[in-house]
């Protein structure tokens, strides 16, 4: 077997792309998308027919031009998700507009709209993960969505505070970002010599993994944003790993053996009983300068790509 085959025996492998060729090639269980990946797919020109379908749909819904454009972008994301679901047995993650990351009501409404659009296409909500930035507001949205049997993927997760808040809210899945943590430490000149065993992104996921398993939290950990193959291998055994096609290809081309590095030793302690309040969360998250900076930066970048998508849709309207 190649390394990708071995990895699939240790962790559930998810492909981080909207590209159908990559999905067909690597046979993942699940897939994830975000505004950046949707934008890449749209720029490829392969989905022009879906853009036209989305614009027609949004015009029928009516409303202001802003509402039509945003509904068309949501519909486009859903249509691409539907195409991906035809190729995989599991779930697709579809992101709520990142500009609502600090607004509970707007994020909740947007999430329900996305689910409704999928169900109009004949897709059961059990196959959808609503992707939300791991802000306090969106973590509470994910908690509320569970009442409607809607599961969420809390993304842009950089701090231990975010991980604890998600566990307490019984979020379905979190996406801690490995590579972007490493990027921050490298950019700040805080790493003189790189070793995957001391990679701050890898260590962050290991800490979350041990905490969740030790206290019996059921939230799935899906490590994301990898910069190299060694990071992926170091986290083999993590519940899920969402990996780019470039790294998946590198894994597929190698037959070198590697061990399962994260081991679930079982629950040794009862779930923490004290309530983790909003003020607790904000204070602890604020203590982590890297997490504060990278969460804000990630939200800004997703908003930028969302705006680029809206500009493309406007041309069709």
WOHUFEN-V493276 format. One line per field, one symbol per residue. ss: DSSP state (H for helix, E for strand, - for the rest). burial: + if it has 9 or more other ideal C-beta (glycine too) atoms within 8 Angstrom, else -. A space follows every 50 residues. Layout:
ss = ???
burial = ???
This chain:
ss = --HHHHHHHH-EEEEE---HHHHHHH---EEE--HHHHHHHHH----HHH HHHHHHHHHHH---HHHHHHHHHHHHHHHHHHHHH------EEEE--HHH ---HHHHHHHHHHHHHHHHH----HHHEEEEEE--HHHHHHHHHHHHH-- EEEEEEE--HHHHHHHHH----EEEEEHHHHHHHHHH--------HHH-H HHHHHHHHHHHHHHH----EEEEE----HHHHHH-----EEEE-HHHHHH HH-------------------------HHHHHHHHH--HHHHHHHHHHHH HHHHHHHHHHHHHHHH-
burial = -+++-+++--++++++++++-++--+-+-+++++++++++++----+--+ +++++-+++-+-----+++++++++++++++++++--+-+++++++++-+ +--+-+++-++++++-+++-+-+-+-++++++++++++++++++++-+-+ ++++++++++++++++++++++++++++++++++++----+----+--++ +++++++++-+++++++-++++++++--+-++++++++-++++++-++-+ ++-+------++-------------+---+++-++--+-++++++--++- +++-++-+++-+++-++
